[in-house]
Amino acid sequence: MGAETFMTGNIFHLQRFSLFDGPGIRTVVFLKGCPLRCVWCHNPEGIAAGPQIMYHAGRCIGCGDCGTVCKKGAHVFEQGAHRYDRSLCTGCGDCAAICCTQALSLAGRQVSVEEIMAEIMKDQPYYRESGGGVTLSGGEPLLQADFAIALLKEIKEQGLTGCVETCGMADADKLMMAARFTDLFYFDYKATGEEMHTKLCGAPQAPILDNLARLEDVHARVVLRCPMVPGANICKKHILGIAGTARQYACIYEVQLEPFHRLGIGKAEKLGIGGMYDTEPPARAELERYCCEIAHISGKSCVIS
């Protein structure tokens, strides 16, 4: 067992028996930290690199236990009301550990490659029978590139398939190192053009497309994943952008349209994050039309995930 096995990283969830993040039955490791700030983010607990406290005010019974263990005075009780000051919180998790109603929970924990692999290998028979494996997600897993690469290498050495879900905003050299141990990339295509991408995702698109071109150069296997958000990125320009990108790169063998959902809004509220985009999910019939158009233009398979 190499030294890399004991490398540590910060994750916020480990999901077993996933059927939606790659072929077969998979374990999905969600890593903390993301360089984008998408207005519709469905995993806002993955944005910050460090651990965070999620506060569900409706579950608080005002017992005051969190206030007794918090060394920074972030939890104050006045006339039975609980006031939580995030500016004082260090994310140590002591309050979450003592909270009997789970009004407080910790998003983020340090784990080693060895610890994660121990969990992953529990389901080895399911991977073998289903053609499954392990998927790294986030956040952006390549923001913790050294940890992600060490984990991917160990996954490969154990004879399992490794997938990476990436927004594409990653160090180019680290991406190429990860590609050596990655069987399949789920590569996000969130908006078309610099103006739309910067407005909706908080960063330019050019570096992301540059990294997609690098995956093309090393003959990676790529699924283009496209969140579809009414009133934000659903427009003719974007549909044509998806189709044109899929047609341009031989490494892309499939396009997946991901309909907007509201699951991130409640989590953002518990993290004290405001201003999350809220709208109705797109109609399936509408997405089916886009799928047909994208498939016709690109010559690639297009499905609704």
Secondary structure, DSSP 8 states (H G I E B T S, - for coil): --GGGG-EEEEEEEEEEESSSSSSSEEEEEES--S---TT-S-GGGTSSS-EEEE-GGG-----HHHHH-TT--EEEETTEEEE-GGG-----HHHHH-TT-SEEEE-EEEEHHHHHHHHGGGHHHHHHHT-EEEEESS-GGGGHHHHHHHHHHHHHTT-EEEEEE-S-S-HHHHHHHHTT-SEEEEE---SSHHHHHHHHSS-SHHHHHHHHHHHHTT--EEEEEEE-TTTT-SHHHHHHHHHHHHH-TTEEEEEEEE--SHHHHHHHHTT-----------HHHHHHHHHHHHHHH-SEEEE-
